[in-house]
Structures are given as C-alpha cells and as structure tokens.
Amino acid sequence: MGLNDQWMQRDLAVLWHPCTQMKDHERLPLVPIRSASGVWLEDFDGKRYLDAVSSWWVNVFGHANPRIGDRIKAQLDQLEHVMLAGFTHPPVIELSERLAAITPEGLSRVFYADNGSSGIEVALKMSHHYWINSGQPGKKRFVTLTNSYHGETVAAMSVGDVALFTDTYKALLLDTLKVPSPDCYLRPEGASWEEHSRAMFAHMEQCLAEHHREVAAVIVEPLIQGAGGMRMYHPVYLQLLREACDRYGVHLIHDEIAVGFGRTGTLFACEQAGITPDFLVLSKALTGGYLPMAAVLTTDTVYAAFYDDYATLRAFLHSHTYTGNPLACAAALATLDIFEQDNVIEANKALAARMASATEHLRDHPHVAEVRQTGMALAIEMVRDKDSKEPYPWQERRGLRVYQHALERGALLRPLGNVVYFLPPYVITPEQIDFLAEVATQGIDIATRESVSVAVDADLYPGFRDPG
Ligand SMILES: *Cc1c(COP(=O)(O)O)cnc(C)c1O
C-alpha cells in the first residue's frame, strides 16, 4: 500500500470530514497532502495539484509564503496568545489601525472573532443590540437575499438560503425576510447586469417599505454570491441598498468574508459601489489563508450606542476565546504588507484578463449557459439545455466528474454543483491559468458527455482500494 493509501485508511477510520457524505469515500479517494508551495499542493506519492480554489477561498499569496511564515514565526517567539478582555498586544492594535485605514471611510472600530460564521453572528447581534440600546427593541428581524450564504452557525444559516445547507435545520432557524436576489444569471434576455440588478431592487424596496419597523439589518454578499454558485450582480444594487437602508433606518451588513481582499478586482467589493456599510465582516483571505480569524468593522455611531456606565448594561458582552490571536494578527499584517508592497490589485488585472481569454471558448460549449467573471473570480455554469438554461439534475453530480478529472490532471477544481469556478491564489501565472482552463474544458467535455457515476476508474487512481 502506498503512503497516500495508508494515510487515507487511517483518516477514514477516525475522521468525519466537513461538507462530505462520508460514504462517498468508499469510492472516491481522499487526497492526503504532505506539503504545499505556492499554488501547488503535493500528496504522498509526489503528485502535485494546482490549487485553483485557494484552499476554500483563503489562500491568496500561495502556500508556504516566506513573508507570511516568517512573520508568524517571529510572533511565535514573542507572544503566541493572550486573552483580549482586559489585555491587548501590538499586533492586534496595529492590525485594527490598518484595517480601519484601508476600509471605506467611517468604519473605525474593529471587533474580532475566530471564524467567518462567528463574525456574522457578531454583526447580527451587534445590530439588534444597537437598536435595543437606541430604544427600538422591536427591530429584530434580518433581511437577506435568496441564494445567500453566510456561514454554518444557526443564526448565520438563518440569513442564508442555500437549501442544501439549511433545509434540514429549518426548525431551528430565525424568522428572516428573504428578498429575490439580483443574480444576473437569471436576467431576461437582452438586459444588462446593471439593468437587471436595478430592476430587482424593487423587491428590496417593497420589503423595506413594509417591514422596516421590525428590521434590524439587511445582510448581503456584495457582488458575488459565493457558495450559492458564484452568482454575480452589479454594484448599482449596493448603491440603491445603501440609500434605502438610510431612508428606512435599517443597518447594512456587508459579508465580505469571501469577496474581501481583492477577489472582486478592488480591495473590498463595497468600493465598487462607493459606499460604507454599517458592518463589514472580513475573514478567509484576511490572514492570507494561514490562520482562522474574522474581523467585524463598524462605525462610531454603532460603537457610541454601547459606550456607557457598566450598570446601564449596554455593553456588548460577546467573546470568542481566541479573539484577536496574535499569531493570526501577525499573518494578517504580513498579508496586508504584501497587498501594499506588491501593488497586487493592479497586478491582478492582467491575471483576470487572462482568466477571461483562457475560458472565452467555453461560451460556445453546447452545455455551458454562461461564463461569468468579477475580478479574480470566474465561473462556468454547466447546463443540460443551453437555451432554456435547464440545469442538470443535482443527482447526476456532473461537477464531481469535473473534480475527478481535474485531480487526475493535477488540479484542484471543486465545483459548486454544476458550476465550475476558478478562485485562484493571486500568485498564479498566466501559463497556469491556461492549464486550468484546459483542464476545466476537458473536464466539462467529459462531465457533459458521459453519464455520471461516482465510481472511480481504477486506472485514474491506481492503488486505491475500497475500504469497505
Ligand atoms: C465562508 C463564508 C462564511 C463562513 O465563514 P467560516 O469561516 O467558514 O465560518 C460566511 N460568509 C461567506 C460569504 C463565506 O464565503
């Protein structure tokens, strides 16, 4: 048995993997990774995989990046952790200063959590708590867009709308208001992204007009609905939303956990709309993909509503144990340095253009309904019928076939249902983008030609044995 197989068998005897039907692994091999460098992951047989999804959208400057690693190592010898209530430390102070400086004007306070979902919980609780402190305790509902994803904890799921992740837990969820998404994949023929996003805002306007007295906040994934299939919309929607939230006295929460730090082509997506949300939630690429951390930025106005004598009980008594961890702060500081020193946002323009040109031909593919892109995120929508956009039944798992093919070719592409996407690290080269496009094209050809089964071709995975 090869080393890959040995690790896989030990794993399957004891682990329970995230977002996985474990029975799939009776047939689908796990990929044990020994090491990684730059855009490449390497397994125990020495096979390499190009990480086209930035290891679940976190790794922007490559694996084993010495500029991030060295900063963490130096911090490790200085201070690994201290609780953040009553205590503080230079990395968290410096990071807060810098986040306030690089985010839109008005976001001046930073609260930390240790993962994205918890960051969402912070924003939701803080918003409702703000209204309590401001004498409007009835503002307790949240408005969200259909097809949203905001994380896995119960309140974060409540403001999400990807059925696959939330339907089972319906009985546990908060009662939220769902407004049809401005998702431009669904636009009528001939309409531009801007026209469609603008038209779809009527639903939001109507919801706020009707419910604003009981609404604490609207929460959105700006410009890209990630887990919902990389669906995209125009920044005009965010402008209209900001204006309406002000008019109706409702907070605006931007979940930039996935899109923050350059993914949409600007450092933050809200820049493209020229607006400041009341809460900006950051995570994922915040630490360059090195350590878990989330930051919730908010305004002086929100902060001031909590600032009072202790006995008034207005304080935000929320904590996560690892809040503001110094090692994670060090990783984040190194990541911000790279953004600044390497002029990353500008450099990414050429890479984004290459992503577009390398996949241009897929627009004509008989089973591709759309190739869409916002900055450094590109998605290819596979469909059964190109004209009607009729999707493949999810049971056929066409995306999984693309995943299998990509692994065979040495790439990590992990489609969301029938949507194949690239969210690569920003250190990818143009030639590597071409390679990904070639692998994706082949994978899509195979997945849309063959009937699909999870069965693994023994030739593709020599040495793989069914553990059952
Ligand atoms: C990943 C993600 C989350 C959840 O973050 P976790 O760290 O996985 O809890 C929330 N919102 C969006 C938009 C995300 O992409």
The ligand as an SDF file (V2000), in Angstrom:
LIG
                    3D

 15 15  0  0  0  0  0  0  0  0999 V2000
  -17.0450   31.0910    4.0790 C   0  0  0  0  0  0  0  0  0  0  0  0
  -18.0780   32.0940    4.2530 C   0  0  0  0  0  0  0  0  0  0  0  0
  -18.6810   32.3160    5.5080 C   0  0  0  0  0  0  0  0  0  0  0  0
  -18.3830   31.4740    6.7170 C   0  0  0  0  0  0  0  0  0  0  0  0
  -17.0460   31.5470    7.1460 O   0  0  0  0  0  0  0  0  0  0  0  0
  -16.4550   30.3200    8.0020 P   0  0  0  0  0  0  0  0  0  0  0  0
  -15.1000   30.7860    8.3960 O   0  0  0  0  0  0  0  0  0  0  0  0
  -16.4360   29.1340    7.1090 O   0  0  0  0  0  0  0  0  0  0  0  0
  -17.3510   30.1290    9.1680 O   0  0  0  0  0  0  0  0  0  0  0  0
  -19.6170   33.3280    5.5960 C   0  0  0  0  0  0  0  0  0  0  0  0
  -19.9410   34.0840    4.5370 N   0  0  0  0  0  0  0  0  0  0  0  0
  -19.3930   33.9000    3.3240 C   0  0  0  0  0  0  0  0  0  0  0  0
  -19.7710   34.8030    2.1960 C   0  0  0  0  0  0  0  0  0  0  0  0
  -18.4590   32.8870    3.1280 C   0  0  0  0  0  0  0  0  0  0  0  0
  -17.9520   32.6640    1.9120 O   0  0  0  0  0  0  0  0  0  0  0  0
  1  2  1  0
  2  3  1  0
  2 14  2  0
  3  4  1  0
  3 10  2  0
  4  5  1  0
  5  6  1  0
  6  7  2  0
  6  8  1  0
  6  9  1  0
 10 11  1  0
 11 12  2  0
 12 13  1  0
 12 14  1  0
 14 15  1  0
M  END
$$$$
